[in-house]
Amino acid sequence: MSTAAGTLELRRATDDDWDDIIAADARAFAFIHPLDDEAQQDLRRKVRDEDVVVVRDGADLVGVAMFYRMTMTVPGGTRVDIPGLSWVSVAATHRRRGILRMMLTEIFEQWERENFTFAALTASEGTIYERFGFGPACFEERVSVELGRSTFREPAPDDSRVRFADDEQIRTAVPELHDRWSATRSGALARSDVWWQMIFADREMLRDGRSALHYLLHADGYASYRIAHRGDDAVAEVSEIFTVSDVAHTDLWRVLLGLDLIPRVTATIPTDDALPVKLTDLRAVKVEHVADAMWLRILDVPAALAARVYDRDTSFVLEVHDNHRDAGGRFAVDIADGRATVTATTEPPTITTDISVLSSIYLGGYRAVEFARANRLWVADQPTLTAFDQAFSTERRPFSGTFF
Ligand SMILES: CC(=O)SCCNC(=O)CCNC(=O)[C@H](O)C(C)(C)COP(=O)(O)OP(=O)(O)OC[C@H]1O[C@@H](n2cnc3c(N)ncnc32)[C@H](O)[C@@H]1OP(=O)(O)O
């Protein structure tokens, strides 16, 4: 194939490409060491070669992009199959000549052939993916909790209701608890057996000098954490905490914040996590940063709008602009009993926006009013905006829970 970038070959990966893929991604993502053999095998088990696109310039591998096949929960609890774009890189020698765009065009065509309603990714930078119709949709907070200041408002129960788990208990209980959690939260990504095998393998490479994972089990949730030594201090780094009840959330955090000889606990939590309001000193929970954890791209507007439930009934004519693909159009949307009926229309729009903005609002991570204030969502009048905003709002903020 000849392009502005020269004579390039774009094709699906085969066995022979993988050594070069690993080397190219290690350079592009500034790793100190490329993935070791075990980590490479884990990656290859999670992705099919037919879902990996490579670009070669002669013998040199200069581009790679791939996607995982995942399942995401939308508001109301329906789970949808979703491709999760990952490991995208272009060699530093070949950047800004259209190779990313070439690879994404190929991958979008595949997604459209396979009738996916959405696609998702986690972004390395905030300015790359909006042009392809993705919008930031799930956020997370990186927090650090100082232990001396963190007293719970509620008295401790006689029994902590939490136990450390052995390998067998972990392998049986944790996937089931995660699955229960992921059914309850919009944006949540469910995990296949292959993902669990990789997590439970707890590879030395991913420990990065820290301890193995410790697991805490509760009837309605679990937490895993590592111990790291930072200067003179030991820190407990919570790898994940997923709960399906407020009691389990309090019980698990009470144990984590009661780890002796450890002055600080760090964790990544949803932006509406109740931990600070459960403590007597809200400043004990320091937010170190807020990150756009998952970006969403609606590929089929009518299917996406019909998949979720809404908090308020309303009707509007929605015009969606899609400058990258052909998913836009004008749609009459009628929400009754929390469900949307969507039909193509030529009526004048009452709401106009971009596909990336609709994708950002869809899971409830952003409110429509925020985009209206930024002139990125146009509405015919205030009552239309209020009703649209309330319809799309969700009680809990979305949380994907899995980095990919
Ligand atoms: C889902 C994930 O995997 S996220 C990880 C992305 N990968 C990385 O961050 C690794 C390091 N970076 C890279 O490998 C490359 O710089 C990439 C993949 C980000 C970009 O690849 P390139 O081949 O240079 O991009 P390409 O030339 O096709 O550019 C496509 C468009 O994106 C824009 N773009 C590309 N990179 C960036 C960037 N870092 N910031 C802002 N815009 C960018 C280009 O300007 C171009 O815009 P236009 O077509 O609207 O004019």
The ligand as an SDF file (V2000), in Angstrom:
LIG
                    3D

 51 53  0  0  0  0  0  0  0  0999 V2000
   -5.4990    3.1110   23.0690 C   0  0  0  0  0  0  0  0  0  0  0  0
   -4.0320    3.2410   23.2450 C   0  0  0  0  0  0  0  0  0  0  0  0
   -3.2950    2.3270   23.0430 O   0  0  0  0  0  0  0  0  0  0  0  0
   -3.3870    4.7590   23.7090 S   0  0  0  0  0  0  0  0  0  0  0  0
   -1.6550    4.6810   23.3220 C   0  0  0  0  0  0  0  0  0  0  0  0
   -1.2430    5.5170   22.1370 C   0  0  0  0  0  0  0  0  0  0  0  0
    0.1880    5.3000   21.9300 N   0  0  0  0  0  0  0  0  0  0  0  0
    1.1720    6.0450   22.4890 C   0  0  0  0  0  0  0  0  0  0  0  0
    0.9150    7.0300   23.1920 O   0  0  0  0  0  0  0  0  0  0  0  0
    2.5770    5.5850   22.2560 C   0  0  0  0  0  0  0  0  0  0  0  0
    3.4740    6.7440   21.7590 C   0  0  0  0  0  0  0  0  0  0  0  0
    2.8950    7.4590   20.6080 N   0  0  0  0  0  0  0  0  0  0  0  0
    2.7460    6.9060   19.3780 C   0  0  0  0  0  0  0  0  0  0  0  0
    3.0330    5.7290   19.1670 O   0  0  0  0  0  0  0  0  0  0  0  0
    2.2000    7.7580   18.2500 C   0  0  0  0  0  0  0  0  0  0  0  0
    2.6580    9.0820   18.4310 O   0  0  0  0  0  0  0  0  0  0  0  0
    0.6570    7.7800   18.1400 C   0  0  0  0  0  0  0  0  0  0  0  0
    0.1370    6.3440   18.0250 C   0  0  0  0  0  0  0  0  0  0  0  0
    0.0300    8.4270   19.3650 C   0  0  0  0  0  0  0  0  0  0  0  0
    0.2520    8.6000   16.9090 C   0  0  0  0  0  0  0  0  0  0  0  0
    0.6470    7.9320   15.7260 O   0  0  0  0  0  0  0  0  0  0  0  0
    0.8790    8.7320   14.3400 P   0  0  0  0  0  0  0  0  0  0  0  0
    1.0390    7.7130   13.2640 O   0  0  0  0  0  0  0  0  0  0  0  0
    1.9310    9.7430   14.5260 O   0  0  0  0  0  0  0  0  0  0  0  0
   -0.5310    9.4670   14.1670 O   0  0  0  0  0  0  0  0  0  0  0  0
   -1.1390    9.9760   12.7690 P   0  0  0  0  0  0  0  0  0  0  0  0
   -0.0350   10.6090   11.9630 O   0  0  0  0  0  0  0  0  0  0  0  0
   -1.9190    8.9180   12.1000 O   0  0  0  0  0  0  0  0  0  0  0  0
   -2.1060   11.1040   13.3030 O   0  0  0  0  0  0  0  0  0  0  0  0
   -3.5020   11.0210   13.2130 C   0  0  0  0  0  0  0  0  0  0  0  0
   -4.0540   12.2890   13.7960 C   0  0  0  0  0  0  0  0  0  0  0  0
   -3.8230   12.2950   15.2280 O   0  0  0  0  0  0  0  0  0  0  0  0
   -3.0480   13.4540   15.5790 C   0  0  0  0  0  0  0  0  0  0  0  0
   -2.1150   13.0170   16.6280 N   0  0  0  0  0  0  0  0  0  0  0  0
   -1.2800   11.9740   16.5670 C   0  0  0  0  0  0  0  0  0  0  0  0
   -0.6060   11.8780   17.7280 N   0  0  0  0  0  0  0  0  0  0  0  0
   -1.0180   12.8800   18.5080 C   0  0  0  0  0  0  0  0  0  0  0  0
   -0.6680   13.2940   19.8180 C   0  0  0  0  0  0  0  0  0  0  0  0
    0.2460   12.6470   20.5480 N   0  0  0  0  0  0  0  0  0  0  0  0
   -1.3170   14.3710   20.3170 N   0  0  0  0  0  0  0  0  0  0  0  0
   -2.2360   15.0350   19.5960 C   0  0  0  0  0  0  0  0  0  0  0  0
   -2.6110   14.6700   18.3380 N   0  0  0  0  0  0  0  0  0  0  0  0
   -1.9870   13.6120   17.8110 C   0  0  0  0  0  0  0  0  0  0  0  0
   -2.3450   13.8780   14.3200 C   0  0  0  0  0  0  0  0  0  0  0  0
   -2.0300   15.2560   14.3660 O   0  0  0  0  0  0  0  0  0  0  0  0
   -3.3850   13.5460   13.2640 C   0  0  0  0  0  0  0  0  0  0  0  0
   -4.3900   14.5410   13.2650 O   0  0  0  0  0  0  0  0  0  0  0  0
   -5.2790   14.8640   11.9480 P   0  0  0  0  0  0  0  0  0  0  0  0
   -5.3140   13.6050   11.1200 O   0  0  0  0  0  0  0  0  0  0  0  0
   -6.6130   15.2010   12.5400 O   0  0  0  0  0  0  0  0  0  0  0  0
   -4.5970   16.0050   11.2960 O   0  0  0  0  0  0  0  0  0  0  0  0
  1  2  1  0
  2  3  2  0
  2  4  1  0
  4  5  1  0
  5  6  1  0
  6  7  1  0
  7  8  1  0
  8  9  2  0
  8 10  1  0
 10 11  1  0
 11 12  1  0
 12 13  1  0
 13 14  2  0
 13 15  1  0
 15 16  1  0
 15 17  1  0
 17 18  1  0
 17 19  1  0
 17 20  1  0
 20 21  1  0
 21 22  1  0
 22 23  2  0
 22 24  1  0
 22 25  1  0
 25 26  1  0
 26 27  2  0
 26 28  1  0
 26 29  1  0
 29 30  1  0
 30 31  1  0
 31 32  1  0
 31 46  1  0
 32 33  1  0
 33 34  1  0
 33 44  1  0
 34 35  1  0
 34 43  1  0
 35 36  2  0
 36 37  1  0
 37 38  1  0
 37 43  2  0
 38 39  1  0
 38 40  2  0
 40 41  1  0
 41 42  2  0
 42 43  1  0
 44 45  1  0
 44 46  1  0
 46 47  1  0
 47 48  1  0
 48 49  2  0
 48 50  1  0
 48 51  1  0
M  END
$$$$
